[in-house]
Amino acid sequence: MPYYAVIRELGAAWDPSRAMREQEKWAEHAAFMDRLAGSGFIVLGGPLGDGRDTLLIIDADSEEAIHARLAADPWTPMDLLRVAKVERWHVLLGDFAS
C-alpha cells in the first residue's frame, strides 16, 4: 500500500474561542482517530504550526479510500474538519522507506 500525506483544515463550524479538546464531540472524534491509528490506517498525525491544519500520514489503497474513511469522523459532517489536500507520499528516507 502506498502512503499518503493528508492535510485537514478547520471547517466553518470550528469555534476559535474554544481549544481543540473543547470542541463539540471531541471525545467521539478522538476515539475515532485512535481507532484509525490503532488499525494502522493512520501512521502518524497531529496539528501543524498554529493548529489550523493537521497532517496525517495514511497507509491506504487509494485517495478514495481515505475520503471514505475520514467521512465517518464525527467532525466531518459537523464541518469542524475537512480534507484540504491528499498527496501520494514517496518515502525515500527513514523507517517507512521501501
All heavy atoms as an XYZ file, in Angstrom:
768
protein
N       0.831     -1.184      0.000
C       0.000      0.000      0.000
C       0.875      1.247      0.000
O       1.856      1.304      0.729
C      -0.879      0.054      1.246
C      -2.055     -0.841      1.237
S      -3.138     -0.374      2.598
C      -3.921     -1.926      2.881
N       0.489      2.239     -0.759
C       1.244      3.500     -0.736
C       0.884      4.320      0.495
O      -0.155      4.111      1.125
C       0.770      4.216     -2.000
C      -0.583      3.663     -2.258
C      -0.565      2.246     -1.758
N       1.760      5.240      0.816
C       1.464      6.208      1.867
C       0.933      7.484      1.224
O       1.268      7.813      0.087
C       2.714      6.557      2.677
C       3.201      5.418      3.522
C       4.352      4.724      3.177
C       2.534      5.036      4.676
C       4.817      3.676      3.961
C       2.985      3.992      5.461
C       4.136      3.321      5.098
O       4.584      2.285      5.869
N       0.107      8.175      1.982
C      -0.430      9.457      1.541
C      -0.225     10.480      2.641
O      -0.344     10.160      3.832
C      -1.926      9.357      1.250
C      -2.254      8.555      0.028
C      -2.396      7.171      0.089
C      -2.430      9.187     -1.198
C      -2.690      6.430     -1.045
C      -2.733      8.452     -2.336
C      -2.855      7.082     -2.249
O      -3.147      6.349     -3.376
N       0.080     11.714      2.243
C       0.104     12.851      3.158
C      -1.222     13.571      2.988
O      -1.593     13.955      1.876
C       1.269     13.782      2.841
N      -1.943     13.709      4.072
C      -3.275     14.318      4.041
C      -3.272     15.545      4.939
O      -2.855     15.476      6.100
C      -4.345     13.316      4.519
C      -5.722     13.964      4.568
C      -4.353     12.076      3.634
N      -3.716     16.649      4.390
C      -3.884     17.875      5.177
C      -5.376     18.067      5.417
O      -6.166     18.084      4.477
C      -3.327     19.114      4.440
C      -1.850     18.938      4.110
C      -3.592     20.387      5.252
C      -0.933     18.958      5.300
N      -5.726     18.167      6.683
C      -7.100     18.523      7.052
C      -7.058     19.927      7.640
O      -6.138     20.274      8.377
C      -7.673     17.535      8.066
C      -7.858     16.147      7.465
C      -8.432     15.185      8.457
N      -9.892     15.230      8.402
C     -10.684     14.660      9.313
N     -10.184     14.034     10.352
N     -11.992     14.726      9.183
N      -8.071     20.718      7.296
C      -8.131     22.100      7.779
C      -9.387     22.300      8.606
O     -10.342     21.521      8.510
C      -8.111     23.069      6.601
C      -9.309     22.931      5.691
C      -9.222     23.779      4.431
O      -8.183     24.425      4.208
O     -10.209     23.795      3.682
N      -9.374     23.353      9.387
C     -10.542     23.685     10.196
C     -11.705     24.049      9.294
O     -11.537     24.755      8.301
C     -10.233     24.853     11.130
C      -9.080     24.647     12.110
C      -8.922     25.884     12.980
C      -9.274     23.405     12.947
N     -12.880     23.572      9.649
C     -14.082     23.885      8.891
C     -14.789     25.112      9.435
O     -14.393     25.701     10.454
N     -15.871     25.475      8.775
C     -16.625     26.682      9.128
C     -17.236     26.610     10.525
O     -17.451     27.641     11.166
C     -17.715     26.934      8.093
N     -17.508     25.417     11.020
C     -18.149     25.277     12.332
C     -17.154     25.298     13.493
O     -17.566     25.274     14.653
C     -18.965     23.982     12.373
N     -15.853     25.346     13.190
C     -14.854     25.378     14.255
C     -15.042     26.643     15.081
O     -15.168     27.734     14.544
C     -13.449     25.363     13.658
C     -12.380     25.200     14.682
C     -11.728     26.209     15.335
C     -11.852     23.979     15.183
N     -10.815     25.683     16.206
C     -10.868     24.311     16.135
C     -12.103     22.636     14.923
C     -10.143     23.349     16.823
C     -11.378     21.681     15.603
C     -10.419     22.032     16.538
N     -15.053     26.491     16.391
C     -15.210     27.626     17.295
C     -13.827     28.069     17.761
O     -13.217     27.411     18.612
C     -16.075     27.230     18.488
C     -16.328     28.369     19.454
O     -15.675     29.426     19.333
O     -17.181     28.190     20.339
N     -13.305     29.174     17.212
C     -11.943     29.595     17.564
C     -11.788     30.033     19.025
O     -10.665     30.140     19.513
C     -11.670     30.754     16.605
C     -13.004     31.248     16.188
C     -13.932     30.071     16.250
N     -12.893     30.253     19.720
C     -12.808     30.646     21.123
C     -12.595     29.437     22.038
O     -12.372     29.600     23.231
C     -14.077     31.399     21.549
O     -15.184     30.521     21.614
N     -12.664     28.235     21.456
C     -12.515     27.008     22.242
C     -11.278     26.243     21.783
O     -10.979     26.205     20.590
C     -13.751     26.126     22.066
C     -15.024     26.798     22.546
C     -16.252     26.070     22.107
N     -16.483     24.912     22.953
C     -17.474     24.064     22.791
N     -18.324     24.222     21.774
N     -17.639     23.057     23.594
N     -10.586     25.625     22.730
C      -9.433     24.784     22.409
C      -9.919     23.534     21.659
O     -11.118     23.205     21.668
C      -8.711     24.375     23.689
N      -8.982     22.834     21.028
C      -9.324     21.639     20.260
C     -10.123     20.638     21.100
O     -11.153     20.135     20.664
C      -8.044     20.968     19.738
C      -8.283     19.690     18.966
S      -6.790     18.984     18.251
C      -5.785     18.711     19.693
N      -9.655     20.374     22.297
C     -10.315     19.378     23.146
C     -11.636     19.875     23.733
O     -12.333     19.120     24.397
C      -9.357     18.940     24.249
C      -8.237     18.067     23.720
C      -7.255     17.674     24.813
N      -6.329     16.668     24.353
C      -5.195     16.913     23.714
N      -4.843     18.163     23.462
N      -4.400     15.931     23.340
N     -11.977     21.142     23.491
C     -13.241     21.712     23.965
C     -14.281     21.816     22.851
O     -15.414     22.235     23.114
C     -12.995     23.092     24.567
C     -12.122     23.061     25.811
C     -11.733     24.445     26.280
O     -11.914     25.427     25.529
O     -11.204     24.551     27.406
N     -13.918     21.447     21.622
C     -14.879     21.490     20.514
C     -15.951     20.425     20.735
O     -15.739     19.434     21.444
C     -14.166     21.247     19.175
C     -13.104     22.268     18.831
C     -13.650     23.664     18.568
O     -14.701     23.846     17.949
N     -12.921     24.679     19.026
N     -17.101     20.640     20.120
C     -18.189     19.665     20.229
C     -17.737     18.290     19.763
O     -16.977     18.177     18.803
C     -19.367     20.093     19.343
C     -20.244     21.153     19.940
C     -21.474     21.354     19.085
O     -22.279     20.412     18.971
O     -21.579     22.443     18.512
N     -18.207     17.266     20.449
C     -17.937     15.855     20.125
C     -16.443     15.530     20.058
O     -16.023     14.667     19.288
C     -18.649     15.452     18.840
C     -20.159     15.501     18.973
C     -20.828     14.659     17.936
C     -22.330     14.704     18.185
N     -23.049     13.817     17.317
N     -15.653     16.204     20.903
C     -14.224     15.904     20.963
C     -13.980     14.429     21.277
O     -13.170     13.776     20.626
C     -13.500     16.778     21.982
C     -12.189     16.162     22.406
C     -11.913     15.527     23.573
C     -10.995     16.077     21.615
N     -10.625     15.064     23.575
C     -10.039     15.378     22.376
C     -10.639     16.509     20.341
C      -8.755     15.115     21.922
C      -9.358     16.247     19.873
C      -8.431     15.556     20.662
N     -14.648     13.901     22.286
C     -14.398     12.517     22.711
C     -14.681     11.531     21.576
O     -13.915     10.586     21.363
C     -15.241     12.173     23.941
N     -15.758     11.765     20.840
C     -16.101     10.874     19.725
C     -15.068     10.980     18.600
O     -14.666      9.966     18.017
C     -17.491     11.201     19.182
C     -18.613     10.921     20.155
C     -18.939     12.095     21.097
O     -18.096     13.010     21.265
O     -20.034     12.081     21.678
N     -14.647     12.202     18.294
C     -13.620     12.413     17.267
C     -12.317     11.731     17.677
O     -11.705     11.016     16.891
C     -13.396     13.908     17.033
C     -12.130     14.226     16.317
N     -11.950     13.988     14.965
C     -10.959     14.748     16.774
C     -10.720     14.351     14.622
N     -10.104     14.826     15.691
N     -11.885     11.958     18.912
C     -10.624     11.387     19.394
C     -10.670      9.862     19.368
O      -9.700      9.214     18.950
C     -10.321     11.899     20.800
N     -11.781      9.280     19.792
C     -11.910      7.816     19.773
C     -11.857      7.281     18.341
O     -11.220      6.253     18.074
C     -13.211      7.389     20.458
N     -12.505      7.975     17.415
C     -12.483      7.572     16.006
C     -11.056      7.607     15.467
O     -10.591      6.654     14.826
C     -13.394      8.505     15.194
C     -13.344      8.252     13.722
C     -14.070      7.228     13.156
C     -12.556      9.049     12.896
C     -14.021      6.981     11.788
C     -12.496      8.817     11.534
C     -13.234      7.778     10.981
N     -10.348      8.698     15.725
C      -8.976      8.830     15.229
C      -8.066      7.790     15.877
O      -7.190      7.223     15.210
C      -8.458     10.247     15.463
C      -9.253     11.324     14.729
S      -9.335     11.100     12.944
C      -7.692     11.644     12.478
N      -8.261      7.516     17.156
C      -7.472      6.481     17.837
C      -7.693      5.115     17.192
O      -6.748      4.329     17.050
C      -7.814      6.418     19.325
C      -7.233      7.572     20.129
O      -6.333      8.274     19.623
O      -7.705      7.780     21.268
N      -8.928      4.829     16.793
C      -9.215      3.554     16.118
C      -8.499      3.479     14.770
O      -7.953      2.431     14.399
C     -10.715      3.349     15.936
C     -11.445      2.963     17.212
C     -12.862      2.498     16.964
N     -13.706      3.480     16.320
C     -14.356      4.463     16.939
N     -14.253      4.598     18.257
N     -15.108      5.309     16.269
N      -8.494      4.590     14.019
C      -7.798      4.592     12.729
C      -6.298      4.394     12.924
O      -5.657      3.676     12.146
C      -8.061      5.891     11.972
C      -9.483      6.118     11.460
C      -9.555      7.421     10.673
C      -9.969      4.957     10.612
N      -5.739      5.005     13.950
C      -4.313      4.820     14.238
C      -4.045      3.389     14.719
O      -3.075      2.763     14.296
C      -3.837      5.844     15.265
N      -4.905      2.881     15.563
C      -4.737      1.533     16.086
C      -4.798      0.455     15.011
O      -4.140     -0.582     15.122
N      -5.564      0.727     13.964
C      -5.690     -0.241     12.869
C      -4.546     -0.120     11.863
O      -4.444     -0.929     10.945
C      -7.025     -0.050     12.146
O      -7.006      1.144     11.368
N      -3.705      0.915     11.999
C      -2.605      1.123     11.074
C      -2.953      1.990      9.883
O      -2.099      2.269      9.049
N      -4.205      2.419      9.781
C      -4.617      3.294      8.680
C      -3.899      4.638      8.785
O      -3.344      5.139      7.816
C      -6.139      3.470      8.695
C      -6.682      4.320      7.586
C      -6.783      3.821      6.300
C      -7.110      5.611      7.838
C      -7.293      4.604      5.269
C      -7.625      6.403      6.818
C      -7.717      5.893      5.535
N      -3.915      5.234      9.978
C      -3.128      6.437     10.230
C      -1.801      5.995     10.825
O      -1.765      5.312     11.856
C      -3.841      7.417     11.179
C      -5.105      7.971     10.522
C      -2.904      8.562     11.577
C      -5.914      8.908     11.395
N      -0.712      6.375     10.155
C       0.628      6.011     10.589
C       1.173      7.063     11.552
O       1.769      6.739     12.576
C       1.561      5.854      9.370
C       2.974      5.526      9.785
C       1.010      4.788      8.413
N       0.968      8.323     11.214
C       1.380      9.464     12.028
C       0.334     10.555     11.868
O      -0.308     10.641     10.819
C       2.724     10.037     11.547
C       3.951      9.150     11.609
C       5.079      9.774     10.800
C       4.373      8.944     13.041
N       0.208     11.410     12.861
C      -0.725     12.509     12.694
C      -0.655     13.508     13.822
O      -0.267     13.164     14.928
N      -1.025     14.752     13.492
C      -1.089     15.786     14.501
C      -1.180     17.157     13.875
O      -0.962     17.323     12.670
N      -1.515     18.160     14.699
C      -1.654     19.531     14.215
C      -0.319     20.095     13.728
O       0.739     19.761     14.246
C      -2.141     20.305     15.438
C      -2.646     19.277     16.390
C      -1.869     18.036     16.108
N      -0.403     20.964     12.742
C       0.758     21.680     12.222
C       0.745     23.113     12.749
O      -0.327     23.715     12.877
C       0.716     21.740     10.694
C       0.878     20.436      9.943
C       0.564     20.642      8.461
C       2.286     19.890     10.112
N       1.913     23.659     13.014
C       2.054     25.073     13.360
C       1.054     25.570     14.380
O       0.998     25.080     15.503
N       0.218     26.506     13.959
C      -0.750     27.130     14.858
C      -2.002     26.279     15.076
O      -2.916     26.699     15.776
C      -1.141     28.523     14.347
C      -1.867     28.489     13.004
O      -2.130     27.391     12.468
O      -2.170     29.578     12.482
N      -2.062     25.098     14.475
C      -3.181     24.193     14.688
C      -4.327     24.345     13.711
O      -5.321     23.637     13.807
N      -4.212     25.246     12.747
C      -5.288     25.411     11.766
C      -5.338     24.232     10.804
O      -6.371     23.940     10.227
C      -5.132     26.718     10.998
C      -5.313     27.941     11.898
C      -5.724     29.166     11.141
N      -6.855     28.998     10.264
C      -8.149     29.012     10.639
N      -8.457     29.155     11.899
N      -9.107     28.888      9.747
N      -4.194     23.580     10.605
C      -4.112     22.415      9.730
C      -3.578     21.228     10.513
O      -2.825     21.396     11.476
C      -3.175     22.666      8.539
C      -3.694     23.717      7.582
O      -4.932     23.867      7.458
O      -2.868     24.398      6.957
N      -3.941     20.047     10.053
C      -3.460     18.807     10.639
C      -2.857     17.961      9.536
O      -3.427     17.872      8.440
C      -4.622     18.028     11.302
O      -5.152     18.828     12.361
C      -4.162     16.704     11.862
N      -1.715     17.352      9.815
C      -1.074     16.446      8.874
C      -1.317     15.018      9.323
O      -1.090     14.677     10.489
C       0.434     16.714      8.817
C       1.263     15.702      8.016
C       0.887     15.737      6.534
C       2.748     15.972      8.215
N      -1.789     14.193      8.401
C      -1.934     12.769      8.636
C      -1.106     12.029      7.597
O      -1.179     12.357      6.413
C      -3.400     12.331      8.498
C      -4.423     13.006      9.397
C      -5.821     12.569      8.999
C      -4.145     12.685     10.850
N      -0.334     11.050      8.021
C       0.315     10.134      7.103
C      -0.516      8.865      7.153
O      -0.708      8.277      8.227
C       1.786      9.869      7.491
C       2.576     11.171      7.527
C       2.401      8.842      6.540
C       2.606     11.961      6.221
N      -1.035      8.493      5.995
C      -2.019      7.414      5.921
C      -1.522      6.299      5.018
O      -0.957      6.547      3.957
C      -3.373      7.973      5.432
C      -3.936      8.918      6.496
C      -4.341      6.857      5.106
C      -5.276      9.524      6.184
N      -1.777      5.084      5.446
C      -1.453      3.875      4.691
C      -2.768      3.372      4.097
O      -3.602      2.815      4.812
C      -0.850      2.844      5.639
C      -0.291      1.623      4.953
O      -0.454      1.499      3.725
O       0.305      0.788      5.654
N      -2.978      3.625      2.802
C      -4.264      3.293      2.169
C      -4.055      2.832      0.737
O      -3.004      3.073      0.139
C      -5.175      4.517      2.180
N      -5.076      2.195      0.198
C      -5.048      1.719     -1.192
C      -5.213      2.851     -2.197
O      -4.720      2.764     -3.309
C      -6.168      0.713     -1.440
C      -5.937     -0.602     -0.739
O      -4.777     -1.025     -0.625
O      -6.932     -1.212     -0.299
N      -5.963      3.890     -1.805
C      -6.296      4.937     -2.765
C      -6.753      6.200     -2.042
O      -7.099      6.166     -0.854
C      -7.421      4.467     -3.687
O      -8.620      4.315     -2.935
N      -6.787      7.287     -2.799
C      -7.316      8.536     -2.267
C      -8.796      8.387     -1.922
O      -9.272      8.930     -0.922
C      -7.109      9.658     -3.280
C      -7.547     11.007     -2.772
C      -7.212     12.149     -3.700
O      -6.334     12.019     -4.562
O      -7.855     13.214     -3.541
N      -9.518      7.645     -2.725
C     -10.947      7.425     -2.472
C     -11.160      6.730     -1.128
O     -12.099      7.048     -0.393
C     -11.578      6.606     -3.603
C     -11.627      7.326     -4.932
C     -10.283      7.370     -5.680
O      -9.370      6.557     -5.386
O     -10.146      8.234     -6.556
N     -10.290      5.761     -0.809
C     -10.398      5.059      0.476
C     -10.191      6.018      1.639
O     -10.856      5.906      2.672
C      -9.385      3.917      0.533
N      -9.302      6.971      1.462
C      -9.040      7.970      2.505
C     -10.280      8.830      2.733
O     -10.723      9.013      3.868
C      -7.829      8.838      2.128
C      -6.562      7.993      2.148
C      -7.721     10.056      3.046
C      -5.374      8.633      1.497
N     -10.843      9.334      1.655
C     -12.044     10.170      1.787
C     -13.186      9.383      2.429
O     -13.911      9.927      3.279
C     -12.465     10.725      0.424
C     -11.581     11.821     -0.068
N     -11.617     13.101      0.439
C     -10.613     11.825     -1.019
C     -10.720     13.854     -0.178
N     -10.095     13.108     -1.071
N     -13.333      8.137      2.047
C     -14.413      7.310      2.606
C     -14.230      7.099      4.107
O     -15.188      7.223      4.878
C     -14.477      5.969      1.877
N     -13.011      6.789      4.526
C     -12.777      6.545      5.953
C     -12.930      7.826      6.769
O     -13.532      7.812      7.834
C     -11.380      5.961      6.185
C     -11.123      4.585      5.622
C     -11.698      3.423      6.398
N     -11.192      3.162      7.697
C     -10.154      2.382      7.994
N      -9.472      1.806      7.035
N      -9.806      2.179      9.238
N     -12.385      8.929      6.279
C     -12.456     10.179      7.041
C     -13.866     10.767      7.052
O     -14.203     11.548      7.947
C     -11.445     11.190      6.510
C      -9.977     10.816      6.733
C      -9.050     11.869      6.127
C      -9.655     10.599      8.210
N     -14.703     10.383      6.106
C     -16.100     10.836      6.100
C     -16.850     10.333      7.329
O     -17.834     10.947      7.755
C     -16.801     10.373      4.831
N     -16.370      9.244      7.922
C     -17.017      8.681      9.109
C     -16.575      9.362     10.404
O     -17.108      9.059     11.474
C     -16.733      7.176      9.185
N     -15.622     10.281     10.331
C     -15.202     11.045     11.505
C     -16.370     11.927     11.935
O     -16.934     12.652     11.110
C     -13.988     11.903     11.137
C     -13.489     12.789     12.273
O     -14.101     12.819     13.358
O     -12.472     13.457     12.057
N     -16.761     11.892     13.200
C     -17.872     12.745     13.647
C     -17.677     14.224     13.331
O     -18.659     14.951     13.160
C     -17.911     12.511     15.163
C     -17.274     11.186     15.365
C     -16.241     11.055     14.284
N     -16.449     14.680     13.230
C     -16.207     16.081     12.938
C     -16.385     16.426     11.461
O     -16.514     17.602     11.128
C     -14.805     16.475     13.393
C     -14.716     16.799     14.859
C     -15.698     16.650     15.797
C     -13.599     17.338     15.534
N     -15.259     17.061     17.021
C     -13.963     17.486     16.897
C     -12.325     17.707     15.150
C     -13.087     17.994     17.855
C     -11.458     18.210     16.104
C     -11.842     18.352     17.440
N     -16.415     15.440     10.577
C     -16.558     15.736      9.146
C     -17.946     16.288      8.816
O     -18.041     17.381      8.258
C     -16.212     14.507      8.293
O     -14.845     14.134      8.550
C     -16.380     14.790      6.814
N     -19.038     15.592      9.139
C     -20.351     16.155      8.793
C     -20.704     17.413      9.579
O     -21.538     18.209      9.144
C     -21.331     15.024      9.105
C     -20.626     14.146     10.076
C     -19.153     14.270      9.759
N     -20.023     17.609     10.706
C     -20.253     18.816     11.502
C     -19.494     20.009     10.924
O     -19.664     21.131     11.386
C     -19.801     18.576     12.949
C     -20.583     17.517     13.688
S     -19.859     17.162     15.308
C     -20.118     18.737     16.142
N     -18.643     19.784      9.954
C     -17.770     20.793      9.328
C     -16.818     21.431     10.334
O     -16.513     22.614     10.259
C     -18.563     21.854      8.567
C     -17.689     22.604      7.556
O     -16.655     22.044      7.119
O     -18.013     23.752      7.218
N     -16.335     20.603     11.271
C     -15.267     21.055     12.164
C     -13.914     20.831     11.495
O     -12.991     21.617     11.686
C     -15.326     20.311     13.497
C     -16.463     20.755     14.423
C     -16.622     19.798     15.582
C     -16.213     22.162     14.914
N     -13.783     19.749     10.728
C     -12.581     19.454      9.952
C     -12.992     19.014      8.566
O     -14.018     18.353      8.392
C     -11.772     18.316     10.586
C     -10.878     18.608     11.763
C     -10.181     17.330     12.213
C      -9.855     19.687     11.445
N     -12.158     19.373      7.585
C     -12.388     18.907      6.218
C     -11.045     18.596      5.578
O     -10.013     19.131      5.984
C     -13.152     19.935      5.407
C     -12.421     21.246      5.215
C     -13.231     22.221      4.395
N     -14.183     22.896      5.244
C     -14.415     24.192      5.240
N     -13.795     24.977      4.394
N     -15.272     24.731      6.046
N     -11.069     17.715      4.598
C      -9.847     17.368      3.872
C      -9.528     18.506      2.913
O     -10.360     18.883      2.083
C     -10.009     16.039      3.105
C      -8.788     15.776      2.228
C     -10.241     14.882      4.072
N      -8.334     19.065      3.044
C      -7.899     20.154      2.166
C      -7.064     19.622      1.013
O      -7.135     20.148     -0.096
C      -7.097     21.181      2.958
N      -6.275     18.564      1.288
C      -5.354     18.087      0.259
C      -4.943     16.652      0.564
O      -4.728     16.300      1.728
C      -4.117     18.989      0.238
C      -3.171     18.740     -0.884
C      -2.095     19.816     -0.893
C      -1.261     19.691     -2.144
N      -0.270     20.744     -2.238
N      -4.825     15.853     -0.485
C      -4.321     14.491     -0.380
C      -3.242     14.328     -1.444
O      -3.489     14.594     -2.616
C      -5.435     13.438     -0.603
C      -4.868     12.029     -0.568
C      -6.562     13.602      0.403
N      -2.055     13.916     -1.009
C      -0.939     13.721     -1.936
C      -0.289     12.371     -1.671
O      -0.081     11.999     -0.507
C       0.124     14.808     -1.745
C      -0.304     16.186     -2.134
C      -0.328     16.421     -3.634
O       0.289     15.638     -4.379
O      -0.982     17.392     -4.047
N       0.042     11.655     -2.726
C       0.809     10.421     -2.583
C       2.179     10.803     -2.042
O       2.769     11.800     -2.457
C       0.932      9.744     -3.949
C       1.735      8.488     -3.951
C       0.814      7.280     -3.971
N       1.597      6.093     -3.782
C       1.971      5.274     -4.744
N       1.572      5.481     -5.982
N       2.694      4.225     -4.478
N       2.686     10.020     -1.089
C       3.963     10.321     -0.453
C       4.963      9.238     -0.833
O       4.781      8.078     -0.494
C       3.777     10.392      1.047
C       4.978     10.820      1.831
C       5.916     11.724      1.458
C       5.350     10.368      3.135
N       6.847     11.874      2.448
C       6.526     11.053      3.490
C       4.801      9.467      4.035
C       7.166     10.852      4.707
C       5.430      9.267      5.237
C       6.591      9.954      5.570
N       6.000      9.625     -1.522
C       7.065      8.708     -1.924
C       8.180      8.805     -0.893
O       8.978      9.729     -0.933
C       7.583      9.064     -3.327
C       6.514      8.999     -4.363
N       6.096      7.809     -4.920
C       5.750      9.955     -4.914
C       5.134      8.064     -5.783
N       4.890      9.353     -5.790
N       8.223      7.855      0.014
C       9.196      7.878      1.109
C      10.542      7.376      0.592
O      10.636      6.262      0.078
C       8.712      7.014      2.280
C       9.689      7.101      3.427
C       7.314      7.434      2.714
N      11.561      8.202      0.737
C      12.899      7.825      0.310
C      13.851      7.596      1.480
O      14.862      6.918      1.334
C      13.487      8.906     -0.619
C      12.715      9.154     -1.912
C      13.378     10.278     -2.700
C      12.622      7.887     -2.744
N      13.552      8.193      2.631
C      14.425      8.102      3.786
C      13.642      7.666      5.013
O      12.464      7.977      5.159
C      15.063      9.462      4.072
C      15.900     10.079      2.956
C      16.251     11.511      3.298
C      17.154      9.259      2.714
N      14.304      6.969      5.923
C      13.700      6.639      7.203
C      13.058      5.273      7.226
O      13.132      4.487      6.282
N      12.390      5.003      8.336
C      11.802      3.692      8.594
C      10.680      3.313      7.648
O      10.370      2.131      7.518
C      11.275      3.614     10.042
C      12.384      3.706     11.067
O      13.553      3.421     10.713
O      12.103      4.070     12.216
N      10.064      4.263      6.998
C       8.940      3.971      6.119
C       9.364      3.784      4.669
O       8.541      3.513      3.816
C       7.881      5.082      6.194
C       7.298      5.218      7.578
C       7.683      6.250      8.399
C       6.384      4.295      8.047
C       7.168      6.374      9.676
C       5.861      4.403      9.333
C       6.246      5.454     10.140
N      10.654      3.989      4.388
C      11.151      3.868      3.007
C      11.050      2.412      2.548
O      11.251      1.481      3.314
C      12.588      4.354      2.923
N      10.710      2.268      1.287
C      10.632      0.899      0.737
C      11.700      0.660     -0.294
O      12.340      1.517     -0.782
C       9.260      0.674      0.121
O       8.937      1.674     -0.794
